[in-house]
Amino acid sequence: MAESLTLKWGTLKAWNLDKDGPAFAALKRYHEAGHVALGAAQQDDTPEQKQAICDIIDGLDAETVCLDWDGEDVSKDEAKRYVMEYGQ
């Protein structure tokens, strides 16, 4: 299965992850690390959740991540920078 991740407003919007892979394990940590809103626009990630998103990105078998707002695919490093710097 090809994995994919979409980010919007600096957080998770959509994903397709192998349930046995490292990205899915990081997704579980994301949900355990704090409140998860029903929509990306309402989500206010904790530092632990931001780190979990970066771990999801690192664990993906895909080379790029989709930034939904811009409609573009970016490198994993660019996606992690987007997550960590969003809203600053």
ROTIDO-241804 format. One record per residue (C-alpha): x, y, z; residue number from 1; residue in three letters. Coordinates in Angstrom, 3 decimals. Layout:
N
c1	c2	c3	pos	code
X	Y	Z	NUM	ala
...
//
This chain:
88
c1	c2	c3	pos	code
0.000	0.000	0.000	1	met
1.298	3.463	-0.848	2	ala
1.136	5.721	2.182	3	glu
0.127	9.372	1.993	4	ser
-0.255	12.337	4.321	5	leu
-2.035	15.645	3.834	6	thr
-1.464	18.650	6.083	7	leu
-3.535	21.823	6.453	8	lys
-3.343	24.706	8.935	9	trp
-0.120	23.217	10.273	10	gly
-1.684	19.916	11.326	11	thr
-3.060	16.619	10.059	12	leu
-5.887	16.741	7.560	13	lys
-5.883	13.296	5.939	14	ala
-3.749	10.177	5.860	15	trp
-3.491	6.714	4.398	16	asn
-1.036	4.714	6.508	17	leu
0.009	1.086	6.806	18	asp
-1.382	0.004	10.191	19	lys
1.770	-2.017	10.856	20	asp
4.194	0.757	9.917	21	gly
6.100	3.355	11.938	22	pro
3.965	6.249	10.684	23	ala
0.814	4.624	12.090	24	phe
2.515	4.088	15.471	25	ala
3.348	7.816	15.514	26	ala
-0.289	8.610	14.630	27	leu
-1.394	6.683	17.711	28	lys
1.022	8.763	19.814	29	arg
-0.426	11.921	18.252	30	tyr
-3.929	10.983	19.402	31	his
-2.701	10.080	22.885	32	glu
-0.706	13.321	23.322	33	ala
-3.593	15.762	23.579	34	gly
-7.001	16.909	22.426	35	his
-7.868	16.139	18.796	36	val
-10.470	18.424	17.203	37	ala
-12.925	17.236	14.568	38	leu
-11.411	19.567	11.964	39	gly
-7.911	20.762	11.143	40	ala
-8.925	24.429	11.461	41	ala
-9.883	23.907	15.114	42	gln
-6.851	21.817	16.052	43	gln
-4.276	23.370	18.398	44	asp
-1.426	20.869	18.538	45	asp
0.703	20.495	21.640	46	thr
4.489	20.313	21.240	47	pro
4.188	16.526	21.678	48	glu
1.604	16.350	18.903	49	gln
3.797	18.427	16.587	50	lys
6.676	16.024	17.250	51	gln
4.374	13.063	16.560	52	ala
3.405	14.626	13.204	53	ile
7.102	14.967	12.359	54	cys
7.562	11.304	13.308	55	asp
4.633	10.380	11.036	56	ile
6.329	12.269	8.214	57	ile
9.643	10.512	8.884	58	asp
7.922	7.112	9.002	59	gly
6.079	7.476	5.690	60	leu
7.098	5.280	2.802	61	asp
6.251	8.250	0.543	62	ala
8.893	10.815	-0.397	63	glu
6.546	13.825	-0.285	64	thr
3.703	15.236	1.799	65	val
0.729	17.181	0.441	66	cys
0.057	20.703	1.731	67	leu
-3.667	20.930	1.069	68	asp
-4.024	24.700	1.279	69	trp
-1.412	25.210	-1.453	70	asp
-2.272	22.030	-3.340	71	gly
1.382	21.076	-3.644	72	glu
3.602	18.194	-2.640	73	asp
6.662	19.104	-0.584	74	val
9.665	17.202	0.700	75	ser
9.573	15.611	4.128	76	lys
11.943	18.289	5.471	77	asp
9.716	21.076	4.138	78	glu
6.638	19.390	5.640	79	ala
8.285	19.113	9.065	80	lys
9.352	22.768	8.922	81	arg
5.754	23.706	7.990	82	tyr
4.394	21.835	11.018	83	val
6.940	23.201	13.481	84	met
6.794	26.831	12.291	85	glu
3.086	27.154	11.537	86	tyr
1.504	30.068	13.391	87	gly
4.745	31.594	14.598	88	gln
//
